């Protein structure tokens, strides 16, 4: 069942989402060679306490961290670890969410550590741009799969591939609500998009093939061919005027 949010409910989600954006901004500049993924997680937990919000991921189905930190071939759900030290040339996906007064915000970005390869830089650039292409489709009257079609059509033109096993989702009083939001699919298909829907749009894009496998820890998803993967995500409200990106620090939508 899809929960259509009122304007007052969207307003409450704006606060949670802006906290996510602010903390992600701070985390991004802390991604450097020599830093452990555990240190990033500890910083996020401290900032949640400062903002008086709850880390959305910690304890979620048993997940041990505040952050999902996914490095290089890791697609999503990387567990923070003191043993995982970020190296020069790594690309690091940071996925983060909070709960504020019962409402969720969720966002992710992939950042570089030191000097990365041109191929890695291109992957990051195209993945972020594909997120924007998907968000542009978040308008009343469009169909759900228009989002995924825009993402898939864009990235495949550059020879990259879209992960199928993990998708975006509705968000609100729960971290994962209906509907699921694939990053692929046929244009013009799926449920109609309506004002008041709030969606977490999150393309996960690989340099190599689209296949993913989950490691023995039960969480960390990696590319089957161990090629690089990038991940970007925003929480987006569908309004009469089009998409409003909630997970931005200044509260101003891209669109």
C-alpha positions as CSV (number, residue, x, y, z in Angstrom):
1,X,0.0,0.0,0.0
2,X,1.4,3.4,-1.0
3,X,1.2,6.1,1.5
4,X,0.5,9.5,0.0
5,X,2.0,12.2,2.2
6,X,0.3,15.5,3.1
7,X,2.2,18.7,2.8
8,X,2.7,18.7,6.6
9,X,4.1,15.2,6.5
10,X,6.5,16.1,3.6
11,X,7.6,19.1,5.7
12,X,8.5,16.8,8.6
13,X,10.5,14.6,6.1
14,X,12.4,17.7,4.9
15,X,14.0,18.1,8.3
16,X,15.1,14.4,8.5
17,X,16.4,14.6,4.9
18,X,18.3,17.8,5.5
19,X,20.1,16.3,8.5
20,X,21.1,13.4,6.3
21,X,22.4,15.8,3.7
22,X,24.4,17.8,6.2
23,X,26.0,14.8,7.7
24,X,26.8,13.3,4.3
25,X,28.5,16.5,3.3
26,X,30.7,16.2,6.4
27,X,31.4,12.6,5.8
28,X,32.4,13.1,2.1
29,X,35.3,15.3,3.0
30,X,36.5,12.7,5.6
31,X,36.9,10.0,3.0
32,X,40.7,10.0,2.6
33,X,43.5,7.4,2.3
34,X,44.4,6.0,5.7
35,X,40.9,6.4,7.2
36,X,39.0,3.3,8.2
37,X,35.4,2.8,7.3
38,X,34.7,2.3,11.0
39,X,36.0,5.8,11.7
40,X,33.4,7.2,9.2
41,X,30.7,5.3,11.0
42,X,31.7,6.6,14.4
43,X,31.7,10.1,13.1
44,X,28.2,9.6,11.7
45,X,26.9,8.2,15.0
46,X,28.3,11.2,16.9
47,X,26.7,13.7,14.5
48,X,23.3,11.9,14.9
49,X,23.6,12.5,18.6
50,X,24.4,16.1,18.0
51,X,21.4,16.5,15.8
52,X,19.2,14.5,18.2
53,X,18.2,12.0,15.4
54,X,18.3,8.2,15.3
55,X,20.6,6.4,12.8
56,X,18.1,4.6,10.5
57,X,20.3,1.7,9.6
58,X,21.8,0.7,12.9
59,X,20.0,-2.5,14.0
60,X,17.9,-2.6,10.9
61,X,17.4,-6.3,10.4
62,X,20.5,-6.7,12.5
63,X,22.8,-4.4,10.5
64,X,25.7,-3.3,12.8
65,X,26.5,0.2,11.5
66,X,25.1,3.6,11.2
67,X,26.5,3.8,7.6
68,X,26.7,1.4,4.7
69,X,30.3,2.0,3.4
70,X,30.9,0.2,0.1
71,X,34.4,0.4,-1.4
72,X,35.3,-0.3,-5.1
73,X,33.6,-3.5,-6.2
74,X,31.2,-3.3,-3.3
75,X,27.8,-2.2,-4.6
76,X,25.8,-1.6,-1.4
77,X,25.5,-2.6,2.3
78,X,29.2,-2.6,3.1
79,X,29.7,-3.1,6.9
80,X,32.0,-0.5,8.5
81,X,35.2,-2.1,9.8
82,X,38.4,-1.1,11.6
83,X,40.2,-3.5,9.2
84,X,39.0,-1.8,6.0
85,X,41.4,1.1,5.5
86,X,40.6,3.4,2.6
87,X,43.5,3.4,0.0
88,X,44.6,6.0,-2.5
89,X,42.5,5.4,-5.7
90,X,39.5,3.9,-3.9
91,X,36.0,4.9,-4.7
92,X,33.8,4.9,-1.6
93,X,30.0,4.7,-1.5
94,X,28.4,6.1,1.6
95,X,24.7,5.3,2.2
96,X,23.1,7.0,5.3
97,X,19.7,7.6,6.8
98,X,18.2,9.0,9.9
99,X,14.9,9.0,11.8
100,X,13.6,12.3,13.1
101,X,10.3,12.4,15.0
102,X,9.3,9.1,13.3
103,X,10.1,10.2,9.8
104,X,13.0,8.9,7.6
105,X,15.4,10.5,5.3
106,X,17.9,8.5,3.1
107,X,20.7,9.4,0.7
108,X,23.9,8.1,-0.7
109,X,26.9,9.3,-2.7
110,X,30.1,7.8,-4.1
111,X,33.3,9.8,-3.5
112,X,36.9,9.4,-4.4
113,X,39.9,8.9,-2.1
114,X,43.0,10.5,-3.4
115,X,43.7,10.1,-7.1
116,X,41.4,7.8,-8.9
117,X,41.5,6.4,-12.4
118,X,39.7,8.2,-15.3
119,X,37.4,5.2,-15.6
120,X,36.4,5.4,-12.0
121,X,35.8,9.1,-12.3
122,X,33.6,8.6,-15.3
123,X,31.6,6.0,-13.5
124,X,31.0,8.3,-10.6
125,X,30.0,11.2,-12.9
126,X,27.6,9.1,-15.0
127,X,26.0,7.5,-12.0
128,X,25.3,10.8,-10.4
129,X,24.0,12.2,-13.7
130,X,21.7,9.1,-14.0
131,X,20.2,9.9,-10.6
132,X,19.3,13.4,-11.9
133,X,17.8,11.8,-15.1
134,X,15.6,9.6,-12.9
135,X,14.5,12.4,-10.6
136,X,13.4,14.4,-13.6
137,X,10.8,11.8,-14.2
138,X,9.2,12.2,-10.8
139,X,6.2,14.2,-12.0
140,X,2.5,13.6,-11.5
141,X,1.1,11.7,-14.5
142,X,4.4,9.9,-15.4
143,X,4.7,6.2,-14.7
144,X,6.9,4.4,-12.2
145,X,9.1,2.7,-14.8
146,X,9.8,6.1,-16.5
147,X,12.3,6.6,-13.7
148,X,14.2,3.4,-14.3
149,X,14.0,3.8,-18.0
150,X,15.7,7.2,-17.9
151,X,18.4,5.8,-15.6
152,X,19.0,2.7,-17.7
153,X,18.9,4.4,-21.0
154,X,21.5,7.0,-19.9
155,X,24.1,4.7,-18.3
156,X,23.9,2.0,-20.9
157,X,24.8,4.6,-23.6
158,X,28.2,4.8,-21.9
159,X,28.7,1.1,-21.7
160,X,27.8,0.8,-18.0
161,X,25.3,-1.6,-16.5
162,X,22.4,-1.3,-14.0
163,X,22.2,-3.6,-10.9
164,X,18.9,-5.5,-10.9
165,X,19.0,-7.1,-7.4
166,X,18.7,-3.9,-5.5
167,X,16.2,-1.1,-6.2
168,X,14.9,2.2,-4.8
169,X,11.8,2.4,-2.7
170,X,9.1,4.5,-1.1
171,X,10.0,6.1,2.2
172,X,8.2,7.9,5.0
173,X,7.3,6.4,8.4
174,X,9.3,3.4,7.4
175,X,12.7,3.2,5.7
176,X,11.3,0.9,3.0
177,X,7.8,1.5,1.8
178,X,5.9,0.6,-1.4
179,X,6.5,1.0,-4.2
180,X,9.8,-0.5,-5.2
181,X,11.6,1.7,-7.7
182,X,13.7,-0.2,-10.2
183,X,16.6,1.5,-11.9
184,X,15.6,-0.1,-15.2
185,X,12.4,-1.0,-17.1
186,X,10.1,-0.1,-19.9
187,X,9.1,3.5,-20.5
188,X,5.4,4.2,-19.9
189,X,4.8,1.2,-17.6
190,X,4.0,0.8,-13.9
191,X,1.8,2.7,-11.6
192,X,1.1,6.4,-12.2
193,X,3.1,8.8,-10.1
194,X,1.1,11.1,-7.9
195,X,1.6,14.2,-5.8
196,X,2.4,13.2,-2.3
197,X,4.5,10.2,-3.1
198,X,8.0,10.3,-1.6
199,X,10.6,8.0,-3.2
200,X,14.2,7.1,-2.6
201,X,15.7,7.0,-6.0
202,X,19.1,5.2,-6.0
203,X,20.9,4.0,-9.1
204,X,23.6,1.4,-8.5
205,X,25.8,1.3,-11.6
206,X,28.7,-1.0,-12.6
207,X,31.5,-0.6,-15.0
208,X,31.3,-4.3,-15.9
209,X,28.3,-6.6,-15.8
210,X,25.1,-6.1,-13.8
211,X,25.3,-9.2,-11.7
212,X,25.7,-9.0,-7.9
213,X,26.5,-11.5,-5.2
214,X,26.3,-11.1,-1.4
215,X,29.4,-12.0,0.6
216,X,29.4,-14.4,3.6
217,X,28.8,-11.6,6.0
218,X,25.2,-11.7,4.8
219,X,25.2,-8.0,3.9
220,X,27.9,-6.8,1.6
221,X,26.9,-7.0,-2.1
222,X,29.7,-7.0,-4.7
223,X,29.8,-7.1,-8.4
224,X,30.0,-10.7,-9.6
225,X,32.9,-9.8,-11.9
226,X,34.5,-7.6,-9.2
227,X,34.3,-4.5,-11.4
228,X,33.8,-1.1,-9.9
229,X,30.4,0.0,-8.8
230,X,29.0,3.5,-7.8
231,X,25.8,4.4,-5.9
232,X,23.9,7.7,-5.6
233,X,20.6,8.3,-3.8
234,X,18.2,11.1,-3.0
235,X,14.9,11.2,-1.1
236,X,12.4,12.9,-3.5
237,X,8.9,14.2,-3.0
238,X,6.6,14.4,-6.0
239,X,4.7,17.7,-6.0
240,X,2.3,19.5,-8.3
241,X,5.3,21.5,-9.6
242,X,7.5,18.4,-10.2
243,X,10.2,16.7,-8.1
244,X,11.5,18.2,-4.9
245,X,14.8,16.7,-3.7
246,X,14.6,16.6,0.1
247,X,18.1,15.4,0.9
248,X,19.9,18.7,0.1
249,X,21.6,20.8,2.7
250,X,19.9,24.1,1.8
251,X,16.5,22.6,1.3
252,X,16.3,23.7,-2.4
253,X,15.4,21.2,-5.0
254,X,17.4,20.6,-8.0
255,X,14.4,21.0,-10.2
